[in-house]
């Protein structure tokens, strides 16, 4: 019997699963993506993927892992210091994990991943509602070109529809959000830094973190953090060029990289992308077990360790391996499969989320730079980071779970 599977949101996690299901003959796969095929909505920033994400992908699809590396720059080092140039910590990813991570532009990564499904993606289609039948199967209310229509029920729906997942909201319930009280202002900028910005480096000016790295296409990803009252909107004052520059400029000497970041971000305040750091409880599945939530929808986390897209990639590897193995066996026990993925991923993701949150504490309102950074300089943090970089999901483990 042919299994009906929908993948909603062809992002990092959804695209990996789509690539491994789209060409099968024992399932009918519907791929739904809200943006259009030519949308540039994802091109405004860069991102990094940790070595654990690349190692996970390598275990599932070595050729795809090589393609991701080919459109990226290696992420080999992570330096932490103060805005005056004082060095606080340094991490060598090659020594810690045995391989590098990558730095890449969102647009390039999505272009590669979404291309894996060929012409099977229904771009410009948005899921408005979802309902679960008496048998647990899920029907979707999909809007295309202003017209809405309910689909026939699916045996499995995979939600990769992001931090504000409509499928999680409709079938699991609203996610209680925990706001950190930190906003990030981000900019993708042509590289005119003369080499003062390259690999992953951050400088702290009080509780403001200045952070940048180079990405392909002769561009830089630049960002600064701003603390404010948790749950409140980003203060409008921060979006005024003169205020922006004043609050992130320290008194006294400034390291060249920090000075460059302050200048470029302050001069381009109107073009900054703003986002608030927040997290929500983990939710991988619905009560009926026929909804599998992946990526930011399953575990919204703060981005301090660069693990948001990385954990989405681990999710995608786990789901692709498990679903293909289940279908190879001729089984249709999707509730058991989603329960196994939940059990196999939950502890790992919770550890990463907790470490990311704790590593963000120097950015909190009123944080004192030296004492707040003691944790980042500790053996406990270095050990935790090694666990993050080396504890990646292996495709073989989830093939066995299926």
N, C-alpha and C positions, 0 to 999 in steps of 0.2 A: 504494500500500500504506500502510495506517495505521501510524504510528509510535507505539510505546508508550514514554511518558516518565513517570518518577516524580520528584517533587520532595520530598525529605525534609527537613523543617525549614522552616516558613513564617515565617521571620524577615525581616530587612531584605533580604538578597539573594534568598532563595527566593520571597518574596512578589512582588517586581518581575518575576521571570521567570514566576511563576504567572499574574500578571495579563495577560501577553502571550501565554500559551498556552492558558489555560483555555477560551477561547471559540472556539478553532480547530476545524475539522472534519476536518483532515488528520492529527490525532494524538489519541491516547487518553492523557489526562494524569491521573495519580494523585497527589494531594497529601496528604502524611502529616505530621501534627504531633503531637508527644508530649503537649503540654499539652491540657487540655480547652478547649472554646470559652469557658467562663466563668472560666477560671483567672486569678488575679491575680498569678501568680508573677513577672511582669515589671514590676509596678507600683511596686516599692520604690525606684527611683532615677530620676534624669534622665540625659540625655546630650546631647551637642552633635554636630552634623554640620557639617563644614567647608564653606566656599563651593565647594570642588571637587566635593563630593558633590552639592550642589544644582545646580551647573552641568551635571554629567553627567546627572542625572535630567532636567533641562530639555531636553537634547538628544534624549532618548528620548521623554519624555512631559511636555510643558509643563503639562498640566492637573493631573497628579499632583504635579508640583513645586509648583504653586500650592496644592494641598491640604495638602502638608506644611508650607509656610510659614504657612498659615492656622491650623494648630493649634500653632504654635510662637511663640517670641519670637526676634527677630534676634540673632545673635552678631556684633557689630561690632568689639569691642575685646578685647584680651588684655593685661592689666597684670601685671607681675611685680615683687615687692618683698620687703623684709625685714619681719619682724613688727613692728619699731619704726616702720614707715612709710617707710623709705628706699626710693626707687624705683630699680629696676634696669633695667627694659626696658618698652617699650610698643609694641604692634603694632596698627595700624589696618587691619582686614581689608578695609574698603571701598577704601582706598587701595592695598592690596597685591593684591587679587584682583578688584576692580571690582564685587563683590557681597558680601553678608553670608552668614554661615552661619546656623544656627539652634540654639536651645536648646529642648528638648522633653522631655516625660515619656515614659519607655519605654512605659507602658500606652497612652497616646494614640497614639503612633506605631504600635505593633503593632496596635491596634484599627483604625486606618486601613488599614494595609497588608494585614492578614489579611482585611479586608472586601473587598478587590479581587477575591478569588477566589470570592466569593459563597458558595454552599452546597457547593462542590466539595471542601472540605478535610475529611479524615478526622481529626477531633480525637480525642485520647486514644489514638492509635495509635503504638506505639513499635517501631522497627526493632531487633531483637535480634541479627540475624546477616545476612550477605550472602554470596553465592557467585557466582563467575564461570564460565559455561559454556565449552565448547570454542570457541564462536563469539564469545566475549567478552561476550555479553549477560549481564545481572546479574539474579538473582532475590533477593528480600528475604524474610526471616523476620520477620513482623510480628505483634506481640502487641496484642490489643484485648480489654479486659475479662478478662484472665487467660488468654485463648485465643490460641495461636500457630498461624500458618499461613504456608507458603511461597507467594509469588506466582508467577505465570508470569513468565518473563524479560522484562526491559525493554531496549529499544534504547538508551536513555540514562537514567542516574540522576544527578540533580543533588543534591548533598549540601550543604544549608545548615543542618546539624544542630550547629553550634556548635564551640567551642574543643575539646571532647572528642569530636569526631565519631566515632561508631561505624563509619561507612562508611569513613572514612580508615583507621581502625585495622584493619578486617577486610580491606580490599582493597588498601591501600598498605603498611600496617605501622604499628606504634606510633611516634608522633612523639617524638623525643628533645627533652625540654623543657629550656630554659635559664632557670633562675630568677634573677631580678635581686637578690633579697634585700630587697624592699620590699613592704610590705602597705598596702593602702588601706582605711580605715574610712569608710563612706559612710552618709549619712542624707538622707532627703527630709523636709523640715520646713515647717510653715506659716510664711509670711513675716511675722515680727514684728520685722524688722531695722530698720525705719524708714529704709530706703534705703541703709544702709551696705553691703548686698550687692545687686548688680544684675547687670551684665554680667561677663564672664569675668575674674576677678582671683585671684591667688594670692600668699600671703605665706610666707616661709621663716623658721622658727625653728630655726637650726642646720640639721640634715639632715631636719627635719620640714617638709613642705609643707602649708600650710593653704590651702584652695581652695574657692570657692563661686560660684554664680551663681543667678539667679532663673529659674524655669520657669513656664509657664502654670498657672492654677489657684491663683494666689497662694501659690506654694510655692517653696522653696529647695532646691537640691542642694548639700550640704555634705560635705566630705571632708578627711581628714588622712592623711598618709603616715607609716609607721613602718619604719625599717630593721631588718633582722635577718639572721641567717646564711642565705645562699642555700640553698634546698632544704629548710630546716627548717619545721616548722609555725609559724604565727603564735604568738608567745609569749603564754601565757595571762595573764601579768601585765598586758599591754597592755589586756586586757578588764576590768580592775578600775577603777572610776571614779576612785579616788584616784590610782592610778598613771597612768592615761590623762591626767588633768588636769596632773599634775606634770611629765610628760616633754614635753608640748607647750607649756607655759607658759614664756616666756622671762623672764629677769631684766630689769628696766628697763622703759622705756615700751613700750606696745603700741598699735598702730594700731587704730582702732575696729572695722574689719572683721575683723581677726585676733582681737581680744578677743571679738567676737560668736561667731565660729566655735569658739573654744576653749570658751566657756561652753556653747553648745548641744550640741556633740558630747560634752563631758564629762558633761553632765547626762542624756544619753540613750545611754549606752554599751550598755545591754542591747538597744537597738533597732538597733544599727549592723550594716550588711552589710560583711563582711570579704572581701577578695580579694587574692591575691598577684600581683605583676607578673611576667610570664613571656612567653617567646616560643618558637617552634619553627620549623624549616625550612619553606619554602614547598612546598606540594604541591597542584597544581591538578587532577591527573588520576591515574588508575591506569594500570598497564602496558597494559591492553587499550584504553584510551582511551574507554571508555563510561561512566566515572564522572567527573563534573565537580564538583570541590569548590569552594565559594565561601565568602567571609567568614572568620570566625574559624577554621573548620575548615581552610581552606587556608593561612592565615597568621596564627596567633595572635601578637599584638603588644602591647607595653606601651601604656597609654592616654594617655601624657603630652601628645601633640599633638592629642588628640581625633580620631584617625583610625581607630579600630577600626570603628565603625559606618559611618564615611564611606567607608572602603575596601570594606566589604561592599556599600555602595550602588553604588560604581563597578563592583564585580564583577557585581552584578545587572544593571546597565545593559549591560555588555559581553555577558553571557550572553544576556539577552533579545534584544538586537539581533542577535547572531550566530545564535542558534537559529531565530528567526523568519525571518531572511533565508535560512537553509539550507532550511527547510521551504517557503518561498515558491518556491524554485528546484526543488522536488521532489526534493532530494537527501536521502540518509540516511547520509552519510559523517560520522558523529559522531566517530570517532577523529581525523579530520583537523580537525574543528571544535574539539575539546578541546585538541588540540596548538596550534592557532592562538591560542586564548584564553590558554593557558599562555605562549606566546611573547610575546603582546602585553601581558600583565599583569605578568610576573615581575620585570622590571627596575624598573618603576615601584613595585611593592609593596616590593621589597627596599630601595629608596632610602628610602621612608617608614618602614619598620621600623628601619633603621639610624639615621635622624635622631631618631626617637622614643626609641630606646634612649640615644643620646648626650645628648639633652635631659633625660633622667632622672637623670643623674649627680649633681646636687646632692642627691638624696634618698638616696644610698648611705650606708652606715654609715661614720661618720668624715669625711664630706664637709665641707670648709671653705666656708662660704657665699659669700664674696667671690670666691675663686679658682675655685670650682666654677661660678660664674655667668658667668665671663668669656666662655665660649662662647655663652651665651644673649644676651649683649650684643654679640656680634661681627657683622661684616658677613657672615661665612660662614654663620652661623645664619639671619640675616634672608634671605639669598639662598636658602638651602635651604627655608625656610618659604614663600617666594614660589613656588618650584618645586612644592612640595606643593599650594599653593592654586590654582595656575594650570595644573598639568600633568594636569588631569582627563581621564579617558577620554571620548571622544565616541562616541555610538552609531553614527555614520556610519562610523567607522573599523572597527568590528567587523561592521557589515553587509557591508563590503567584504571582510573576511577570510572570511566564510562563502561 
